[in-house]
Amino acid sequence: MLCKYIKANKPIIYIAGKLTDTENHLILANIEKAYNVFIELLRCGIYSICPHTLTTHIIDAKVDTLKGMDYEIWIEYCFSVLQRCDAVLMLDNWQDSYGAKKELSYTKKLGLPIYYSVAELKAALQINL
């Protein structure tokens, strides 16, 4: 075993929500929102993947992209990660996001469970925290 803390068969939750916006401070607010959910889940023992946290230093509203990175490369990366997850948590701002809508559609194609709130996710995982 690589680490005594690794617990086998724990589900991994993909966090999907709005990332890009018209101003960098709004983008940072979206990242912070997602990060706070990530921390809340981790405190409850729920492991998750939060793509927002990978973009903190590379996103730029002025060029509406991930500092020159093609959008299709980013969404392909997200889909690849999503395939390895067990469920998806949609943040409350997902409806304002083209990318989150694409992630939701892809999640449905994969047949993964979709949750629309932390409370709903905790109930499904039978966590009473």
N, C-alpha and C positions, 0 to 999 in steps of 0.2 A: 504494500500500500504506500502511495506517495506521501500521504499526510494523515495523521491520526484523526484529523478533524473532518475529513471528507466522509459524507454520508451517502451511501449508495442509493440510487433510485429516487433521489429528491427531484421533484419536477423543476424545470427551468421555465420561467415566465418571461416572455418578450414584452417590453414596455413600448407601446406605440402612441405617438401624439405629435402635435404640431412642433416643428423645429424652426423652419425658416420664417422670416418676417421682413418688414420693410425697413426696420432700424435694428442696429446691433444690440441696443439695450433690450429690445423686445425678444430678440433671439436668445439672449442670455437669460431672460425671464423664463422662456420656454424650457431651456436647458435646466435651469434651477428647479422648475416645477417637476420635471421628469426625475431629476436627481433626488429630490425630496421623497418622491414615491419609491424610488429604488431603495433609499435608506430605510423608509418605513417598512418595506417588505423584508429587508434584511434583518431588521430588529425583531421581526416576527418569525424568523427562521425560513423565510421564503426566498429562494435564490432567483435572481432575475438578470436579464440582459437589458441594458439601457443604452441604445445607440446614441442618444443625445449626448451622453457624457464623453463620447469619443470625438465630438466635434468642437469642443469648447475653444480650441485654439486655431481651428482651421476655417471656420465659417465667417463669411463676410457679406452683410446685407447689400453693400454697394455693388457687388458683382453678382448678387443673387445666386451664389453657388458656394461650394466648399473650396474656396480659394483656387479656382481654376479646374477643380476636379469635375469631370463630366457627371451629371446627375444620374445617368444610367449606370455608371460604375457604382455609385453609392447605393442605389436602390437594389442593384444585383447583389451587392454585399449584404444588405439588410435581409433580402430574401434568403440568401444562403444561411445566414444566422438563424432566421426564423424557422427554417426547415429542421433545425436541431433543437428547437424548443418544444415544450409540451403544451403550452397554452399562451394566449395573448391577453394582455391587459391594455385596454384602450383608455388613454387619459381623457379627461373631460373636454379637451380642446381638439380632439381628433377630427371633428367634422369641418374644422377650418383648415385642414391640411391635405393637400393633394397626395403627398407621400403616405400619410397615415391611412388615407382611403385606399391607396394601392395595397398597403400592408394588410388592411382588413380584408380586401377582396382575395388576396393571395392566401391569407389564413383560412378563409372559407373554402378555397379550393383544396387546401391541405387537410381540411376536416378537423382542425384543432379547436378546442374550446376557446371561446371568446368571452371576456369579462369586461364590464363597463364601469366598474368601481372596485376600489380596494376591498370594501365590505363584501361585495359579491364574490370576489376571489377568495377571501378568507373563509366565507361560508362554504364555498365549494371545497376548499381544502380542510374544512373543519378545524379552523384555528380560532380560538376564542380570546384573542388578545386585542 
